[in-house]
Amino acid sequence: MGPLDDKAGTHRPGLEKGWAQHAGYGALAWTVWLLSHPYQGIWHDARIYLVLALNRLLPDAFVRDVWFAFGSQGDLTLFDEAYAALLRVLPPSEAAKAVAMAGGAVWLAGCLVLGARMLGWRCAAAYASLLAILNPSYDLGANLLFVNESFATARPYAMGLALAGMAAWIGGHRAAAGLLFAVALTLHPLMAIGGIACILVLALRDRVVLGLLLLTIAALAVGAWAGVPLLERMDPLWESLVRHTSAIVLPLEASEVGLDRNLWPIALLLLAGRLGAARHRRLYHAVAFVAVWCLLVALVVGLYYPAVLLAQAQVWRVSWLATVVALLAALDIIVTRPIPRRRAAAFGLTVSYLAAGSGLGSALLLAGYATLVAPSALTIVNAVWQTHCSERTRRLIIAAIVVWASVLAYFRFSGNLPTEIEWPLLGVKLEAPSFIAHKLLPALVFLGVWTLTPRIRVVSAWFLLGMALILWDQRTSATRTLEAGYLHDDQALLQALGIRRGDVVYWAGNDLGPWFTLVTAGYAQSVQGIGIVFARPHALTLYTRLRAIGDLSEGRNDTGSGEWSPFDLHAPIYHPSSLSGHGVRTLCADGALDHIIQHRAADGLPAHTIVRRRSHLGAMYVYHCARLRAQNQWPNLTSPD
């Protein structure tokens, strides 16, 4: 028996089958996840989920914020309600950390449950660990979203629950599956819907599925032809803003779509539909079916016809499920092969995965699938290999493939940026390339524990899990100091600055300051560019404000030169470190703006309030726009229309 022979129906007796061993496998997988994905603080989309929770906690503070003025993503989820409840008992820095860790645990539990249901606990631990180390992305080509997230968002919760729901359905627990999917939907509908769609394909007859698909396509086509607003194409300005600001929603051009990377999991699922365990083949086909149609819709919407509703639905997100199940299918293919052929199967699948970003990964898998559909092709290839290639030639070809795969692995996983690993109890910091710290080290830990005897493995896994939990928080001291100031003494600071909660503030050089330090509405921030696909007025209002700021910019926050599109709302030119006196006066002409904060005085314009603090905030020069407007009569620069 091979090392992964713990499939359903082939469990070993004794400790290998007990809950202690299963828990040990789970502890090992979680250790690998913690080492692969250390906590870096409130960044990426964790900023969005934190402000959503703060909006639930203090709704009056953000009523006039452009990000909330036209509706928000929080209207579709209950996640922010739960997050807000946690903020009532914990400071934001600790609440975000707790949410991130719990999210990782739910996600990992979903992977383990589905893996155990299909291939057994031993394979499930290998699968979850492999997924943690590889951490594949699942967007169309921007490489911004990955299946593992170690920051506070709703996505890992919804994804983990969706996987658990699929496992429950496969196991015949329909009520439990329905409950898990329902909870996942309330947390993040866009991430949960893929699992539900796959279960529907599994549960319904093929004719019914095809009928529903054709009916949906017809309804969308008729709606677009009839001019239904939600099915009309986005207007040119809104579309340009979304393409340049949110590349994960609408790719800027066709060359930016990672087509081969998105086709690889689909091709692997098709291959597993032929080579995987017979009881799982329909599941692989169902996931591939849903993924193919969602990818097709995403390409049509992203490249040809960005209909409002379909762009907002972001059907490309379903690819996370195809990617995750595809890696499970790869293990299924390996463990169902006869023992002499497992290494060859593992090598071939590994090469295809490494080549997936170079345009050859899915082609290799589809070629393998073609040999199954047409066995005569394999006979011809085998005849050429055996008859026309000498032993030396075959060895050279295999060696060349190994070298090629090694080069692909280096460029795919090696990181040029070093990372620090801090040992809190010892006060020691070790610097190493990110590839070694976050991929090689977790892989070595997994392999080292995997080879131990069952009892020693369990003890070692739990010991290493404790160490990994201690090491997981790798925030820098600067990040800790910054986050400690979130929602801390904000009332006193607002009073000192002469600002009321709910006022609209532009804080030059501090993008997150209005939201998290003052806990009030922001005027024009880079982070507010996230989610502009959901509301046209949001996109246009923010664009108008940022263009005005860009025209008034005195200094820029970026340190290098580069070409920036005027439609990219994250462009550095729109986020200066300060404004001149003329810039402050001109920007304050907008009646929607109440205050401007800078860390240096504007030339030729005395600040109305100056607050000096010894903290990281330093000196703050505050300009109250109502006073400036009282001295000058200017029309509004922006309007929410």
N, C-alpha and C positions, 0 to 999 in steps of 0.2 A: 504494500500500500504506500502511496506517495504522501508527502507532507500535507496535502490539501484534501485528503480522502474522508473528510467528515461530512459528507453530503447526507441529505435526508435519506434515511433507510440504511445508512452504512455507519452509524455512530458506533464508537468503541464503547465497551462496557466500563463500569467503574467510574473513576474520577473524571475521565475524559467526557463523560456524559452529564456530570452533575452541575448544579448551579454555581458552585464555587469556581469550576473551570470556565463556565460561561462568563461569570463576572470578571475572571482574570483576563479573558479575551477582550472584554469591554474596557477594562482598565488599561490594557496595553494599547488598544486603538485610541483611547482618549489621550494617553501619554503622547503618542505620535502626533495627534492633532494639536495638542498644546505646544509641543516643540516646533511644529511646522508653522504655526500661526500665532506668534506671540501678540499680546495686546499692546497696541500702539497709541491708544487714546481715542478721543472723540474727533474723528476725521472722516473723509469720504461721506457716505450717506448717513453716517451716525449723527452728523450735524442736523440733517433734516428731521430725523426721528426725534432728536432731543427738542427741537423747537416745536414740533407737533405736540409733544407731551407738555411742554411749557404752555402752549396755547390752551390745552385742556385745563391746566392748573391755574393759569391767569389769563382768561380769554380777553379781558378788556385791554390787555397790554398790546395785542397784535391786531386789533380790529382794522387799523389803518395801514398795516404793513402790506406792501404790494404782493407778497407771497400768499397772503390769506384773503386779500380783498375780493378775489374773484373765485373763491373756493380753493380747497386744497386736497391733497391726497388723503389726508386724515378723515375726510368725509366717507371714505369707503372701507375703513378699518376700525377695529376696536383695540388695536395694539397700543395706540397712544393713550387710551384710557388706562390700561394696565401700567404703562410706563409712568403716567402722571401719578398714579397711586403710589408707585415706588418712590417717586421724587418727594412725596410728602414725608417720607421717613429717612431718606438718604440724600446727601448732597449729589449734584449732577455727576461729578467725577466718579463717585462710587456706584451710583445707580447705573450709569452707562457701562461700567465694568461688569456689574452683576448681570445686566441684560445681555451683554456680549458673551459672557461665559455660559449662561443658561441657554442662549441661542445655539452656541456651539455644541452643548450637550444634547439638546433636542435634535439637532441636525445629525449628529453622530449616532444617536439612538435610532433614528429613522433608517440610516444606512445599515446599522447592525441588524435591526429587526428584519428588514427586507432581505439582506444577505443571508441571515440565518434561516428565514423561511424558505429560501430557494436553494441554498447550497450548504447549510449547516453553520454552526457557530465558528468553527475553525476557519472556514473560508470567509465568513463574514468579517472576522477580525482582520484578515489579510486584505480584504476588499476595502474596508473603511480606512485602513492605514494607507493603502495604495492611493486612494482617492485624496487623502489628506496631503500626501507628499506631492503627487502630480498636480493637484489643484487646477484642473482645466478651466478655461474661460468658456462662457456660453453666449456672448453677444455676437452680433453679426460680423464684427471685425475690429472693433475698437479695443478689445482686450482690457476692458474696464471692470467687468463683472466676472467673478469667479465663484465656483460652487462652494468654497469655504470662505467664511467671513468671520473675522475675529474682532468685529466692532458692532455696536448696538444697532441692529436693524430688525425688521420683521421677517426678512427673507429666510434666514435659517430656520425659524420656527415653522413657517408655512411649508418649506421644502421638507423638513424632517417629518412633520405630521402627514404630509402627502405620501411620503414613502411608507410610513407606518400604516396609513390607510390602504395603500396597495397591498402591503403584506397581509393585513387583516382580511381583505377581500379574497386574496389568493388562498388564504387558509380557511375560507368559508365563514368568517365572522362578519356578516353583512352589516349588522347593527353597529358594531365597533368601527367598521370602515366608514360608515355614514357619519358617525360622530366625529371621527378624526378629520375627515374631509370638511365637515361643517366648521370645525374650529379653525382649520387652515384657511378657509375662505374668509372668515372674519378677521384674520390677521393680515393676509396679503392675497387678495383674490387673483392677481395676475400670476403669482407663483403657484397657486394651488390648482388652478383650472386645468393645467396640463395633466395632472394625475387623474382628475375626474374624467377628462376626455378619454384617457386610455382605458379606464375601467368601463366606461360606456361602450367603447369599441369591443372590449372583451365580453361584456354582458349581452350585447345585442347581436342579432344575426347580421351577416355580412350585407345582405340585401337592404336591411333597415338602415345600416350605417351609410351605405352608398346613397340611399334615398334621402336621408337627412343631409348628407353632404351636398348633393345636387340641389336640394331645396334651399339650403343656405346660400349657395353660390347664386342661384336664380334670384333670391330675395335681395341680395346685395346688388346684383346687376340692375335689377328693376328699380331699386331705390336710388342708385346713382343716376340712372337714366331719367328718373322722375324728378330729380333735383332735391331729394331729401337732404337738408342741411348737413347732417352728420356724415353723410356719404359723399358730399361734394369734396373736391380737391381743396386743400389748404391754399389760402391766397399766397401770392409770391413772397411777400415780405415775411409773413409768419413762417412759411416753409424755409426760407433762407436762414432765419434766426434759429430754427430748430436744427437744421442741418449743420450749421457752423458751431452751435453751442452744445448740442446733445447728439453727438455722433452715434451713440448707442441706439438712439430712436430712429433716426434717418441718416444713413451713410451719406457723406458728402459726394462721393462718386463711386462708380462700380468697382474701381480698382481697390477700394478700401474694404470691400466685402471679403472676408475669409471663407470663401466658398468651400475649399477643400477641407478646412478645419470643421466646418459645419456638416459636410457630407460624411466625414469619417465615422461618427457614431451611428449614422443611419446605415452606412454600408456594413458596419460591424454587426448591427442588429439583424440585418438581412442574412448575414453569414451565420449568425447564431441561430437564426430560424431554421437553418439546415443542419448545423453541426452541434448545437447545444442540446441539453437534455430535452427529451420529447415533451415533457410536461410543461416546459417553459416557452416553447417555441411560439405559441399563439400570443403570449405576452410580448415577446420581442417584436413580432409582426405588428401588434397593436401600437406599441410605442413608436416604431418606425413609421407606420401609417400616419399617426398624428404629427410626428416631427416633419415628415415630408410635406404635408399640406401646410403646416404652419410656416415652414421655411419658404415655400412657394409664395404664400401670401405676403410674408415679410419682404421678399425680394420685389414683388410687384408693387407693394406700397412704398418701399424704400427707394426704388429706382425709377418707377414709372408713374404711379398714381397715388400720391400720399393723401388718401381720404382721411378726413378728420377722425372718424370713429375708429378706423383700423389702425391709424397711427397711434392713437391713445391706448388702444387695446394691447399694443406691443406683443403681438403673437410670437415674435421671435424668442420670447422668454421661455417658451416651452422647450427650447433646445437644452435647457439645464437638465430636464428629465431624460432626454435622449442620451446626453453625455454620461450621466450617472448610471443609467441602466446599461449602457453600452460597455462600461468597464466591468460591470457585474457579468454581462454576457461573455466578455473575454475570459474571465475566470471559469465560467461554465464550459466554454469550448475547451479550455486547457484540461480541466479535471475530468471531462468526459472522454478525452482521448486515451487510448491505451498508453500505459506507462512509457514505453520506448518512444512514443511520438510527442510526449508532452513538452519536452525541451524545444523541439522544432516548432510546435504550435506557439509556445511562449515567445520564442525568438521572432517568428514571423509577425505576430501581433505587435510586439514591441517595436520592430522596425517600421511597421505601418503607422503606429502612433507617433513616432519621432518624425516621420516624413509627412505627417498630416498638415504641417504648416508650409510645406514646400510644393504642394500641388500633386503629390504622389501618394499620400496616405490612403485616401479613399479609392484611388485607382488600383492600388495593390489589393485592397479588400474586395473590390468589385471583380477584379480578375480572378481572385480565388473563388468568389461566388459563381462566376461564369463557368469555372471548371466543374462545379457541382451540378449546375444545370445542364451543361453539355460535357459529359465525362470524356468524350472522344478528344476534346482539346487537351485534357490532362494527359491522356495517353500519348499524344503527339509530343508534348513537352517532355514527358518522362523518357520517351524514346530518344529524343535529341540529346537529353542530358546523359543518358546511359551509353548511347552508341557513339555520338560524335564528340563527346567531351572526355578527355583522358582524366585519370585520377589527379594528376598535377593541375590540370586546368580547373577541375571542380574545386580543388582546394584554394586555388588563387581567386576564383570567383567568390567563394564563401569568405575568404579573408578580406577581399575588397568590400563586400557587403558589411562585414563587421566594422571595418575602419570607417566606412561611410556612416553607419549607424552611430558610432562613437562620436564622430564629428557633429552629427545632427544633435546628439544628446548634449554635447558641450555647449553649442550655440543656443540650444533651447532652454537649458537649465542653469548655465553658469551666470553668476551675477557679478558685474564689475564693481558695484557699490559695496563697501564693507558694512557690516552691521555689528553692533555691540551686544554682547550677552552679559547682563548684570546679575551677579549672585548677591541678592539682598542680605543674606545672613553673614556673608563673609566680607562684604564691601569690596568685591573684586569685579573688574570689568575686563572681558576678553573680546578682542576685535577679530572678526573673521569674515570672509566673503559670505554673502547671503546664501549662496548655493551650499556651502558647508554647514552653516548654522541652521538653515531651515529645510534642507532636503537630505543632505548626506548624513548629518548627525541623527535625525529621526529614523532614517532608513537603517543605520547601524544599530540603533537601540532596538528597533523592531526585530531585526535578524538575530541580534544577540539573545534576546529574551525568547524568541521563537524556537531556538534550538535547545532550550533547557528542558528538563523533565517536567511533567505536569505540575507537581507540587511546588517545585522551585520556581517555575514560571509564574504561578499565581502570586507567590510572595514577592518576587522581583517586580512583577507588573504593578502591584499596589505600592511598593516602595518608590518606584520610578514615577508613578503618578503623583505621589506626594511631592517629590522634587520638582516635577514639571509644573505643578500648581504654584509652587513658590517662585519659579522662574518666569511664569507666564506674563506677568506685568512688566513689560520692557519699555515703559514710557520714560522719556528723558526727564531730567530734573526741570528743564524749562517747560515741558508739556505739563508736568505735574503742577507746577506753580501757576501756569495759565489756567488750567482746569479747576484748580482750587478756588479761583476767583469767580467762577461761574455761579450766579445766583447767591453770592456771598456778600452780605452787607450792601446789597443793591439799593435798598431804600435810602440809606445814609448817603450813598454816592449820588443818587438822583437828586436828593435834596441839596447836596453841596454844589452840584452842577447847575442847579436851577431848572431841572427837567422834571416833568410829571410823567408818571407811568402811562403809556399809551401815546405819548408824543412821538412824532416821526423824527428820527435822528440820522444824519449822515456823519459817519466817523471815518475820516480820511486815514488810510493806512491801517485800519483795524476792521477787517471784513465781518468778523463775528461779534465785535464789541456791542452793537445795539441789541442783538438777540440774547447773548449769554451773560455779558457783564452788567448791562443796564436792564435787561429783560424788558425791552420796549420795541416799538416798531422801527424797522430799518427803512431807509429811503431808497438806496440803490447799492446792493451788495452783489459780489460775484456769486455767492452761494444762492442768491435768489434766482439765478439763471437756470437752476435745476427745476425741471417740471414745467417748463414753458409750453410744452406740447398740450397740456391739459386746459389751457385757457388763452385764447388769442389776446384779450385785453391785458392779461398779465405780461405776455411777451412784448407787446407794443409799448406799454407804459414803462416797463423797465428799460427797453431799448431807447426810448426817448430821453429818459433821465440819464442813462449812461452816455449817450451821445453828447448831451449837454456838458456832463462832467469831463468827457474826453476833450472837448473843445476848450475847456477851461484849465486843463491839467498844467501844473507847474513842474511836478516831478513824477517819476514813474517808479513803481515798486520792482519792476523786473531788472535783472542785472545783465542781461544779454540782449543782442539785437535779434530781430526775427520778423517775419512777415505775418501780420495779423489781419484777419478779415474784420471789417467794420461790423459784420453780423455776428461775430463771436462775442457773446456777452461776458466771457471770462477773459477777454484780451486785457493785458496789463495796462494799456493806455487808458482804459476805462476805470482804473482803480489806482489813482495817484496817491502818493504819500502826503500831499498837502496841496492847498489851493492858495492863490494869491489873494490880496485884499479885493481886487476886482472880481476874482472868481467867486469868493464868498458872497459878495454883494449880488452878483448876477444869479448865482444858484439859489440864493434866498428869495429871489423874485417869485419862485414857485410857491404858491400858497399851500401846497401839500407838505412842505418841509418846515419843521419847527426849529431845529437846532443843527448846528455844524460843530463838530469837535475835531480839533487838530492837535498834534503834539508839538507844534511850533506856531508862533504867532504869524498871522497873515500880514504881509507887507502893507504898511500904510493903513491898517485897520486894527485898532485896539480891541482886544477880546472883552466881551461883556463879563465873563466869569473866568477866573484862572484857579485851577485846583492842582496843587502839587502833592504827589504821594510818593512814598519811598518804594512802593511796590513796582512790579513790572510795567504798570501803566504810565509811570512818570508824570510829567507835566501835561495838563489838559487845558487847552484854550477853547472856550465855548463861545459861540456866536449865536445869539437868539434872533432868529429870522423875523419874528414879529416886530422887533424894534427896528430892524433895518428896513422892513417894508413900510413901517410908519413914516420913515424919513424919505422914502422913494416910492413912487407909484409905478409898478411894473405889472404887465400881464403875466398870468401863469405860464410856466414853461411846459408843463405836462398836464395831461388830462387822462382819466381812466377810461375814456370812451374808445 
